[in-house]
Amino acid sequence: MRKAAVFDVGRVLFHWQLATLFEKLITDREELGWFLANVVTEEWHFEHDRGRALADMVPERIALYPQYEAHIRAYATRFNETIPGPIEGSHALVERLAAAGVPLFCLTNFGDEFWAAFRPTQPIFDHFEDIIVSGTEKVAKPEVRIYEIVEQRSGRSGDALFFTDDNPANIAAARARGWDAHLFTDPASLEAQLIAAGLL
């Protein structure tokens, strides 16, 4: 069975920053920094990645920060604006792997509702046999269970899975299962890793 390549999505295939949306709504840099550190934070956002519904999260947050109601609602309705575009070079690697017949999978911490709005806008994902989304599974990296799901659905385990992710904790969890896991820093380094693994 041919070795498969497993890609993270945010900050590997696509740029992602909450600030990309909210700098359109908050012009004062000091206020923007405070807002991202206290109101719509990456830690709070991660609750949706883990499976919490926006219908629960958003009213709860508005009750805490009523002065930012419009901004918190924008988080729910304009999330695609936090993803400004692809990481230059990463999609070309996916295209080359697909052309070479390498089985492709995604393993992403992504809210189920946000994924439903983002996935249809990006044909690059048509190359992937399966995409394991944390919000759908209600378990997120680096928890062991989501790696087990990838193994089950890909029919592979151990070093039959090449994995790239920008989060060291996620890489450590994959390596603990014997995956051929590499911390993503840039597409050029990833290309070298894929060549060394015999995938390109």
N, C-alpha and C positions, 0 to 999 in steps of 0.2 A: 504493500500500500504506500503510495507516494506521500512524502512529508508534506504537511499543510502549513500555510502561513496564516497566522492569526493577527489581525490588526486592531489596535485601539482606534477610536474615532477622534475624540477631542484632543487637539494639540499633537496629533500624529497625522491624521488625514485632513483635518480642518482646524483653522484657528478658532479659539474660543475664549472670550473674555466678557464677563458681565458688563464691564465698563463700556464696551462698544455700543451697547444700547443706551446706558444711562448717562453717558456724556452728552447725548442728544437732548436729554431732559433736565439735566442739572449742569448749569454753566460754571458755577463756582467750584473751583478745583478742591478747595478745602471741604466744602459740603459734600461733593461727590465722594471723596475719600472716606468721610464719616459714614455716608449712606452705605457704601459697599462694605465697610467694616462692621456695621451694626444692623442694617435693615435687610437688604437683599444681599446676603453673604454667600460665599461658596459653601460654607458649612450648612446653612439653611437650605440652599438649593439641593444639596446632597440628599436631603430627606426625600425629595421627589425621585432622585436617582434610585433610591432604595425602595420605592414603591408607594410612598404616601401620595394621596390624590391632591391635586391642586385645589379642589373644592374644600378640602380640610385646611390646607396650608395657607391659602390666601386670606380668607376671613380672619383666621387666627393672627396673622401678621398685621393686617389692617387694624385690628383691635389694639395691638401694641403700639403701632405707629400711624395713627389716623391721619396725621398731617401729610403722610406719603401714600395715601390710598391710591391715587392715580398712578403713581410709579409702581406700586406693588401689582396693580392690575395689569400694567404694561409688561411686567415680567411674565405674566401668564399668557398674554395675548400676542406679544411681540418677541417671543424668545428667539426666533430665527435671526433676529437682528444682533444677537450676541455672537453669531457665527459669521464673521465677515467674509470668509472665503476659504478656499483650499490652501494647504501648505504647499508652497511651490516645490515641485519635484516628487512629492509623495504619490500623487495620482499616476504619474508616469511609471513609477515602480509597480503599482497595482496593475496597470495596463500590460506591462512587460511580463509580470507573473502570470496573468490570465492568458496571454498569448502563448506562454510556455506550457500551459496546461497544469499549472500548480493549483491545487485545491485552496480556495480562499475562504476565510471566515473572519467575522468581526466579533470582538468581545468589548462591549462598551458600557460604561456607567452613563446612562442616559434615561431621563424620565420617559415613561411610556407615552404620556400625552404629548410631550415635546417631540419624541421620535416620530409619532404618527404624522406630525406636521412637517418635520424636516426630511424624512426619508423620501417622500415623493419628489422633492425638488432636486435630488442628486442621483443622476444615472450611474455614477461610479459604483454604487452599491449593487447594481445589476450583475457585477462580476463575482459577487460573493455567494457561495452555496448556502450559507446560513449566517444570520446576525443575531447574536445573543445579547439582549438588551436588559440591563439590570432592573429597570423599572417594570418591565414585563414579568421578569422572573421573581421580583421582590427580594432580590439578594444582590449585593454589589461587591465588586472587587474592593479589597483583597480577601474577602471571605471565601473559604475553601469551596463552598457549595457551588459557586458560579463557575469555578474551574472544572468541577465534576460535570456540570451541565455541558460545557464545551466538549469534554471528552466523550460524553454519551452521544451527543448529536453529531460530532465529527467522526465518530468511530475510531478515534486515535487517542493515544496517551503518550506520556513521557516525551522523549526527544523526537517523536514523530510530529510534534507541534512546535513550529517556530513562532515565537510571540514577540511583538514589539509594543511598548507602552511607555508613556513619558513619566510615569509615577514609580519611583523606586520600590515602594511597598507592594505594588501590583506585580512587579518583576520578581521580587523576592518570593512572593506566594507562588508564582508560576514555577520558579526554579525549585521550590520545595517539592513540587510534584514531578520534577524531572524534565520539565519543558525546556526547550532550547530558547531561553528568554533573553531579550536584549533591551536595555534602556534606550528609548528613542531620544536622540539629541538633534539630529538633522537628517535629511534624506540621503546625503552623500555617505554618511556613516552607516545608515541602514542598508544602502546598496552594497557596501563592502561586506556587511554581515550576511546579507542574503547570498552573495557570491560565495562566501566562505562556507555557507551551509549547503551549497550545491543547488540552490533554488533559481539562481540566475546565471 
